Amino acid sequence: MKSRFGQTESDLAKTTIRAPFSGFIERRAVEVGDLVTAGTSCATVLEVAPLLAVGQVSEKEVSWLQIGQSVAVAMGESGGKSVTTEGVISFVARTPDPATRSYRVEARLENLSGASRVGVTARMSVPVAKEMAHLISPASLTLNADGEIGVKTVLDGGLVSFVPVSTVGEETRGLWVTGLPGTAVVITVGHQEVVPGQVVDVRIAEGAV
């Protein structure tokens, strides 16, 4: 009798279904009154704390990142109001994607309130070491005899010089490049017509990139 009573208690306890983790019910597969048996899917529960923000970075950018680094993640930028959440980098790939040659990066977001949703577009911003950069027009870029990308500048006395540069960012106004001195006179018009060592007359154009 005791054994049967114990079995009844056990069966009754199993009528309360509990998920092994906290989360939100995304989809309910059964309704009140439906017959369920062991193995029946009753609901889809989403675990949204923590969340993972996943992105790709270039070969140059991956060297700036490390596990544990702070990151700001802006979510919902593709439409509506953007929400920014703080997180930490939890994974940085050591090998690139064979197709894109970029490296996978994951950031862990606590999301304890559950306010951030799964699957939204996100932008990760990671503070890195500062470096001086100049905003220039892409049309100013040229190649030297060795195939290096750079710009032609004018030194004191009108002497033309070639300066190799590296692109570190871009926006609608132009490209951000490094490699130039703090102040530089960049040839933006006619740079294909002059060569390093040539002396030229300069006319400065204001208000343009």
Buried (B, 14 or more C-beta within 10 A) or exposed (E): EEEEEEEEEEEEEEEEEEEEEEBEEEEEEEEEEEEEEEEEEEEEBBBBBBBEBEBBBEEEBBEEBEEEBEBBBBBBBEEEEBBEBEBEBBBBBEEBEEEEEBBBBBBBBEBEEBEBBEEBEBBBEBEEEEEEBBEBBEEBBBEBEEEEBBBBBBEEEEEBBBBBBEBBEEEEEBBBBBBBEEEBBBBBEEBEEBEEEEEBEEEEEEEEB
